[in-house]
Amino acid sequence: MSIITQATARLVDIPVETLRTDAVQSFQSQETIFVDLVAADGSEGRGYTYTIGTGGSAVLALLRDVFLPQLIGMDTRRTEHIWNTLFASTRATAPGAITSLALAAVDTAVWDLNGRREGNPLWIAAGGYTHELACYDTENGWLHISTDELVAGIVAVKEGGMRAAKVKVGKPTVQGDVERLRAVREAVGDDFEIFVDANQSFTVPEAIRRAAAFAELGIGWLEEPLPADNVAGHAQLARHSAVPIAVGETLYSVKQFQTYVDMEAASILQVDVARVGGITPWLKVAHLAEAANLPVAPHFLMELHVSLACAIPNGGWVEHIPQLRAVTHNGPVPVNGVMQAPATPGLGIDWDEAQLTRLTVATAGAGSGSVAGTN
């Protein structure tokens, strides 16, 4: 039977692997919230979601108080029913980050359980378009890195076989950004893609100004140039910019992506499976993008996104940015600039149970044998 009999959650604080800075923040920690499901036939599934420093306890509280109790008795084969029932129970807080993050932990657990029961890896279950995709590096492009370090790191990335990397922008002056980017371009040549990410730090006039300067360097995309809720501003920028505009990591519903597409405000959709509410809505955004002839280049979470981006015909680049190595035994490793989707059933992530236990800071649960409350 595919009926859920037990649902538990826990908050795990995973150390940041390296110092990460952008124009507006520093990556403090990865609060990772896990949901484990058990069905009546013994099938199990594990999903997860994350924050980058705050809010993890709020996500866990929503799971404990609202979502986990509802899951008991639900049929895991009915993914749309589960997702929409939980969403409907939080109308007052949806769409929004906390609700979407909590939904993602549940939804990915449902997909994992179903995939493991049926023997299907995620990339097959979600569409099965291809088993591998090109990836780009983010770990060598942080804003605090000196120009010399930036160039050395990205040259090493190219020598390792990757064909693209992302550089954070948002220096106090246009010239500050341009000098760094020009140094990288001169070092890697014209046959290497350079993407840039402003992390919502510009005004519309400044974004137009910098996009023009970046275009001269052959930049592949300008990511999150403006606050994510300024769709009209992004549309205005897109009309003026020769550099494609990429958005998505801070959008929390399918309808928000629909608005961007309708207003022609973005050329690349960077939907994040955790922030949009799970695999179920992620695929809707991906197919929305396909219908609009737009590529999907998902944000972060490469362990999940490599499978999802491979599942669809319009998968673009996968972002290489490791963060789960402290709690896993495996993980996608780029080979000659290409990342392969896991072939094992479900999400395909081999968790290190001992490390998860060591790093757990709070738990919650519902159903027989579950953990009651939080600690």
C-alpha positions in Angstrom: 0.0 0.0 0.0 1.2 3.5 -0.8 -0.6 5.1 2.1 1.6 7.2 4.3 1.8 5.9 7.9 4.7 8.0 9.2 6.0 11.5 8.5 9.0 13.0 10.3 11.1 16.1 9.8 14.4 17.4 11.1 16.5 20.5 10.8 20.2 19.9 10.0 22.7 22.6 10.1 25.3 21.9 7.4 28.6 23.9 7.5 29.3 26.1 4.5 32.1 24.6 2.5 33.7 27.9 1.5 33.3 31.6 2.0 30.6 32.8 -0.4 29.7 36.5 -0.8 27.7 38.5 -3.3 26.5 42.1 -3.7 24.0 41.9 -0.8 24.9 39.0 1.6 27.3 36.3 2.8 26.3 32.7 2.8 26.2 32.0 6.6 25.1 28.4 6.8 22.9 25.9 5.0 19.9 25.1 7.2 18.6 21.9 5.6 15.2 20.6 6.5 14.5 17.0 5.8 11.2 15.1 5.6 11.1 11.3 5.8 8.0 9.4 4.8 7.1 5.7 5.4 4.2 4.0 3.6 2.1 1.1 4.7 4.0 -1.3 2.3 7.4 -0.3 3.9 8.4 2.0 1.1 10.4 5.0 2.3 11.3 8.4 0.8 13.3 11.4 1.9 13.1 14.9 0.6 14.7 18.2 1.6 14.7 22.0 1.4 17.1 24.7 2.6 17.8 28.2 3.7 21.1 30.0 3.7 21.2 31.1 7.3 17.8 32.0 8.8 14.3 30.7 8.7 14.9 27.0 9.1 13.1 26.8 12.4 10.0 28.5 10.8 10.0 25.9 8.0 10.2 23.1 10.5 7.4 24.6 12.6 5.1 24.7 9.6 5.9 21.1 8.8 5.3 20.1 12.4 2.0 22.0 13.0 0.3 21.8 9.6 1.8 19.5 7.0 3.0 16.4 8.7 -0.3 15.5 10.5 -2.2 15.9 7.2 0.1 13.5 5.4 -0.9 10.5 7.5 -3.3 8.4 5.4 -2.5 10.1 2.1 -1.6 8.1 -1.0 1.9 8.9 -2.3 0.9 8.1 -5.9 -1.4 11.1 -5.9 1.3 13.8 -6.0 -0.9 16.6 -7.3 -3.5 15.8 -4.6 -0.9 15.9 -1.8 0.7 19.1 -3.1 -2.6 21.0 -3.6 -4.2 19.8 -0.4 -1.2 21.0 1.6 -1.0 24.3 -0.3 -4.8 24.9 0.3 -4.3 24.5 4.0 -1.9 27.4 4.1 -3.7 30.0 1.9 -3.0 32.8 4.4 0.8 32.3 3.9 1.0 31.3 0.3 2.6 32.0 -2.0 5.6 32.8 0.1 9.1 31.5 1.0 8.3 29.6 4.2 5.3 27.8 2.7 7.1 26.9 -0.6 10.2 25.7 1.2 8.1 23.4 3.5 6.1 22.1 0.5 9.3 21.3 -1.3 10.6 19.1 1.5 7.4 17.1 1.4 7.0 17.0 -2.4 10.6 15.8 -3.0 10.1 13.1 -0.3 7.0 11.9 -2.2 8.8 11.8 -5.5 11.7 9.9 -3.8 9.4 7.3 -2.3 7.6 6.7 -5.5 10.7 6.5 -7.5 12.3 4.1 -5.1 9.2 1.9 -5.1 8.9 1.9 -8.9 12.7 1.5 -9.5 12.9 4.8 -11.5 15.6 7.4 -11.1 14.3 11.0 -10.9 15.5 12.0 -14.4 13.5 9.1 -15.9 10.4 9.6 -13.7 10.3 13.3 -14.5 10.6 13.0 -18.3 13.8 11.2 -19.2 15.0 13.5 -22.0 18.8 13.0 -21.5 21.1 11.5 -18.8 23.7 14.3 -18.8 24.0 18.0 -19.2 26.7 20.7 -19.3 27.5 22.5 -16.1 29.1 25.8 -15.1 31.1 26.7 -12.0 30.1 29.2 -9.4 32.6 28.5 -6.6 35.4 30.6 -8.0 33.4 33.8 -8.8 32.5 35.2 -5.4 32.6 39.0 -5.0 35.2 39.1 -2.2 37.8 37.3 -4.3 40.6 39.5 -5.7 40.9 39.8 -9.4 44.0 37.7 -9.5 42.3 34.9 -7.5 39.2 35.2 -9.7 41.2 34.7 -12.9 43.3 31.9 -11.5 40.2 30.0 -10.2 38.3 30.3 -13.5 41.3 29.4 -15.6 41.6 26.3 -13.5 37.9 25.6 -14.1 38.5 25.8 -17.8 41.6 23.6 -17.7 39.4 21.1 -15.7 37.1 20.8 -18.7 34.2 23.1 -17.9 33.1 25.5 -20.5 31.4 28.2 -18.4 31.6 30.0 -15.0 29.6 32.6 -13.1 31.1 35.8 -11.7 29.3 37.9 -9.0 29.0 41.6 -9.9 27.9 44.6 -7.9 31.1 46.5 -7.2 30.5 50.1 -6.3 31.3 51.3 -9.8 30.8 49.9 -13.3 34.5 50.0 -13.9 35.1 47.8 -10.8 32.9 45.1 -12.3 34.2 45.5 -15.9 37.9 45.3 -14.9 37.3 42.0 -13.2 35.3 40.6 -16.1 37.7 41.8 -18.7 40.6 40.1 -16.8 38.6 36.8 -16.9 37.7 37.2 -20.5 41.3 37.8 -21.6 42.4 34.8 -19.6 39.9 32.3 -20.8 39.3 33.5 -24.4 36.1 33.9 -26.4 35.1 30.2 -26.4 34.3 30.1 -22.7 30.9 31.3 -21.4 30.9 33.9 -18.6 27.7 34.5 -16.7 27.2 37.3 -14.1 25.0 37.6 -11.1 24.0 40.9 -9.4 21.8 39.3 -6.7 19.0 41.9 -7.0 21.4 44.8 -6.2 20.8 47.3 -9.1 18.2 49.9 -9.9 16.7 49.9 -13.3 18.9 52.7 -14.7 22.0 51.2 -13.2 21.2 47.7 -14.6 20.7 49.2 -18.1 24.0 51.0 -17.7 25.9 47.9 -16.5 24.3 45.5 -19.0 25.6 47.7 -21.8 29.1 47.5 -20.4 28.9 43.8 -19.9 27.6 43.2 -23.4 31.0 44.3 -24.8 32.6 41.4 -23.0 30.3 38.7 -24.5 28.6 38.0 -21.2 26.1 35.0 -21.5 23.5 36.2 -19.0 22.9 38.9 -16.4 21.3 37.2 -13.4 18.9 38.8 -10.9 19.8 42.4 -11.8 16.8 43.9 -10.0 14.6 43.0 -7.0 12.7 39.9 -8.0 9.2 41.5 -7.5 10.0 44.2 -10.0 8.7 42.4 -13.1 8.1 45.7 -15.0 11.6 46.8 -14.3 13.0 43.5 -15.7 10.8 43.9 -18.7 12.2 47.4 -19.3 15.7 46.2 -18.8 15.2 43.2 -21.2 14.1 45.7 -23.9 17.4 47.6 -23.6 19.8 44.8 -22.9 21.8 42.8 -25.4 22.7 40.5 -22.5 20.0 37.9 -21.8 18.3 38.4 -18.4 18.1 35.4 -16.0 15.7 35.2 -13.1 14.1 32.6 -10.8 15.9 31.8 -7.6 13.7 34.1 -5.5 10.4 33.3 -7.2 8.0 31.1 -5.2 5.2 30.1 -7.5 4.4 29.0 -11.0 2.2 32.1 -11.5 5.1 34.4 -10.7 7.1 32.7 -13.5 4.1 33.0 -15.8 4.1 36.8 -15.2 7.7 37.0 -16.2 7.1 35.0 -19.4 4.0 37.0 -20.3 5.8 40.3 -19.9 8.9 39.0 -21.8 11.0 40.1 -18.7 13.5 37.2 -18.7 15.3 35.0 -21.3 16.5 32.3 -18.9 14.4 30.8 -16.0 16.4 29.7 -13.0 13.7 27.9 -11.1 14.8 26.5 -7.7 13.1 23.2 -6.7 13.1 24.2 -3.0 11.9 27.7 -3.4 9.2 27.0 -5.9 7.6 24.3 -3.7 9.0 21.0 -5.0 9.4 18.9 -8.1 5.7 19.1 -8.9 5.6 22.8 -9.5 9.2 22.9 -10.8 8.2 20.7 -13.8 5.2 23.1 -14.5 7.6 26.0 -14.7 10.0 24.0 -16.9 7.1 23.1 -19.3 5.9 26.7 -19.2 9.4 27.8 -20.3 9.4 25.1 -23.0 6.2 26.4 -24.5 7.7 29.9 -24.6 10.9 28.6 -26.2 13.0 29.5 -23.1 15.8 27.5 -21.5 15.8 26.4 -17.8 19.1 26.8 -15.9 18.2 25.9 -12.3 19.6 27.7 -9.2 21.8 25.8 -6.7 20.9 22.2 -5.4 22.9 20.5 -8.1 22.2 17.1 -6.5 18.5 17.5 -7.4 18.7 19.8 -10.4 21.0 17.7 -12.5 18.2 15.1 -12.7 15.4 17.6 -13.3 17.3 19.6 -15.9 18.1 16.3 -17.7 14.5 15.3 -17.6 13.3 18.1 -19.8 14.1 19.0 -23.4 14.9 22.7 -22.6 17.4 22.0 -19.8 20.2 24.5 -20.1 23.1 24.6 -17.7 23.4 22.9 -14.3 25.1 25.0 -11.6 28.1 23.3 -10.0 28.2 24.4 -6.4 28.7 21.6 -3.9 27.1 21.9 -0.5 25.9 18.4 0.6 29.3 16.6 0.7 29.4 16.7 4.5 26.2 14.6 4.7 26.4 12.4 1.6 28.5 9.5 0.3 28.1 10.5 -3.3 27.3 13.4 -5.5 27.4 14.6 -9.1 31.0 15.2 -10.3 31.6 17.1 -13.5 33.6 15.2 -16.1 34.9 17.3 -19.1 32.3 19.9 -18.2 29.4 17.5 -18.2 27.3 16.3 -15.2 25.4 13.0 -15.2 22.1 12.4 -13.5 22.1 9.6 -10.8 21.0 6.2 -12.1 19.7 4.9 -8.7 16.0 5.0 -8.0 14.4 8.0 -6.4 16.4 11.2 -5.9 19.6 9.2 -6.2 21.3 10.7 -3.2 23.2 8.4 -0.8 22.9 10.1 2.6 25.4 9.7 5.4 23.1 8.8 8.2 25.7 9.3 10.9 26.5 12.8 9.8 22.9 13.7 9.5 22.3 12.6 13.1 25.4 14.5 14.3 24.3 17.7 12.6 20.5 17.5 13.5 19.4 20.4 15.8 15.6 19.8 15.9 13.0 17.2 15.0 9.3 16.8 14.5 6.9 14.1 13.4 3.5 12.5 13.0 2.1 9.0 12.7 3.1 5.7 14.4 6.6 5.6 15.7 7.4 9.2 14.8 9.1 11.8 17.0 6.5 13.9 18.8 7.1 17.7 19.0 10.4 19.4 18.6 13.6 19.3 20.7 
